[in-house]
Amino acid sequence: MEQSVKPASSLPLNPHIAALPPYNAGMNIAMARALSGRHDIARLASNENPDGCSPTVMAALASSSFEPWRYADPACTALRSALGEKLAVDPGQIVAGNGSEEMIAAISRAVLVPGASVVTTVPSFGLHEIEPLAAGADVVKIPMTPEMGFDLAALETAIAARPRIVFISSPWNPVGPGLDHPSLQRLIGAVRPGTLLVLDEAYFEFADPGAPDGIEVLRSSGIDYVVLRTFSKAYGLAGLRVGYAVCSGLELPRVVAAAKTPFNVNAAAQIAAIAALADESWMRASASRVRAERKRAAAALAGFGFRVAQSQTNFLFFDCKGDSSSLATDLLKQGIIVKAWRETSYERYLRVTIGSPADNDRLIAALHGLMDR
């Protein structure tokens, strides 16, 4: 029976939410199988850890300590204590979230008011724009340089205008480079009272040895700051959604915590994150393997004539010399999911996760065939 379409509602909607741009999420495996007709899918779009997670995590989730019928600790007390010990930070400065994504939303709710100004980069991690827009803020986006790096001079100028928040990813999602020590200090020096610097270090563990540790650098900076980190990437807990914010002082984390929902980090996620912290050697070994594969894959992509951004992450961002959506579609036909970038002026760029050696070989072989057509 034919169904009639309900007419548009006259209900007033929040204009800040109604006008939000969509988040560019990676394609799920079920859709990839349906579109490609293949079962053997190489998932190289969402920056997941090809090694999975530590066996210690799996053992903890299978133990009697996981009681899914019980509410989780809303304060994440044990997790924040473990993080505080690892990071040499007062646990009161730490707020745990349903992924660091929730922390971006909570920070925006806690700090922004309609008409406030936010500075970030472009290409950007979508939520650095979406969450401030949802709070009614204006977002100023600083483009990457022609060399595919941070435009430090333009960022300094934008920060000098005293925005309420500055969101900076380092290492930078989706481009890949990280701020070195002088560059980070340069941006810190541009921050004035009334501005919060949010340094998103979701990919911190993949950076080369010697890269700056934002928590170490910012703790003595004298500015208001938040450092975001996650268990989704190097620790391999993407499906459990657990991240955290390390904040300056004790008042800021109190307000950020008030801006999130209660029971926001589920019991499985808390148990898994604590277990992951107890097996740092597994994470470090996994990150080392990713760094080696990153170097190999970057060389292969450059060999095809692609302009590849320098990367300190578990992905590569490159100019594919044409429409990236078309190339992503061609790769999907061969069972390989990658992410075509869709932000205006960056439609030639594609982001590909560093996968297992076999998946990386498969990507390189597929590109070789496509380039030879």
TAJO-V875378 format. One record per residue. OMEGA is omega in degrees with one decimal (none if undefined). Layout:
BEGIN
omega
OMEGA
OMEGA
END
This chain:
BEGIN
omega
-178.5
-179.8
177.6
179.2
-179.7
179.4
-179.6
-178.4
174.1
-179.3
177.2
179.4
176.6
-175.9
178.9
179.9
-176.3
-175.9
-175.8
173.1
179.1
174.4
-176.5
-178.7
176.7
-179.6
178.3
-171.7
179.3
178.6
179.5
178.1
-179.8
-176.6
-176.4
-174.9
-178.0
177.7
-175.4
-174.2
171.7
-174.0
-175.1
-177.7
-168.8
174.3
175.3
-179.1
-178.6
179.9
-177.2
178.1
-178.6
172.8
177.3
178.2
-178.6
178.9
-180.0
-179.8
178.6
-176.0
-179.4
178.8
177.9
-179.5
-173.3
178.3
179.6
171.9
175.1
175.8
-177.2
-179.7
-178.2
-171.0
-178.1
179.7
-179.9
176.6
178.6
177.9
178.9
178.3
-178.8
-172.1
-175.1
-178.4
173.1
178.4
176.9
177.4
-174.0
173.1
179.3
-175.9
175.6
-166.3
176.0
175.9
179.4
178.8
176.3
178.0
-177.9
177.8
179.9
178.6
-174.7
-169.2
-170.9
170.7
179.0
-180.0
176.5
-178.2
177.9
176.2
171.8
-177.6
172.4
-0.4
-172.9
163.3
-166.7
-175.1
174.3
173.6
-172.4
-176.5
173.7
177.4
178.9
178.5
178.8
-179.3
172.1
-175.6
175.0
-175.9
-178.2
-177.2
173.0
178.6
174.8
178.1
177.0
177.8
178.3
172.7
-172.5
-179.2
179.2
176.9
177.8
180.0
-179.7
179.4
179.6
178.0
176.0
172.5
178.8
179.4
168.2
174.8
177.4
172.2
172.9
-3.6
-165.8
170.5
16.8
-169.0
173.8
-177.1
175.3
174.2
172.4
-175.5
-179.7
-178.9
178.1
178.8
178.6
179.4
176.7
-179.3
179.6
-175.4
179.9
176.3
-177.3
177.6
176.6
174.3
175.4
-179.2
-176.9
-177.8
-178.9
-176.9
-174.8
-172.9
-179.3
-177.3
178.2
176.8
-179.7
177.3
-178.0
174.1
-174.6
179.9
179.3
-176.3
-171.5
-175.6
179.9
-173.7
-177.5
179.0
172.9
-175.3
165.8
170.6
179.7
172.7
-174.0
171.6
-173.2
-169.2
-174.5
-179.0
174.5
-178.2
-174.6
-176.7
-178.8
174.8
174.4
176.9
-177.1
177.7
173.0
-170.1
173.3
177.8
-178.7
179.6
179.8
179.0
177.5
-178.4
176.8
178.5
179.1
-177.1
178.3
176.5
172.9
179.8
-173.1
178.6
-172.9
-174.0
179.5
-179.4
179.8
179.0
-177.9
-178.7
178.3
177.7
178.9
178.2
-179.7
-179.8
-179.7
-178.6
177.3
-178.9
-178.4
178.3
178.7
179.6
177.9
177.3
179.3
179.7
178.8
178.4
177.1
179.8
-179.3
-178.6
179.2
178.5
179.0
179.0
177.2
178.5
175.6
-178.9
177.9
171.7
-173.4
177.4
173.1
-174.3
171.6
-173.3
174.3
175.7
175.7
-179.7
-174.6
175.1
-174.3
173.1
179.6
179.9
-175.7
178.6
178.2
178.7
178.5
178.0
178.2
178.8
178.8
177.6
177.8
175.3
-179.0
178.4
172.4
-178.2
171.7
-179.0
-171.5
178.3
-178.8
-179.7
-178.5
-176.2
176.3
-173.1
-179.3
177.0
-179.0
178.5
170.5
-178.0
175.0
176.4
-179.8
178.8
177.6
176.0
-180.0
177.4
-178.3
178.5
-179.8
178.5
178.7
179.2
-179.7
-179.7
-178.8
-177.2
none
END
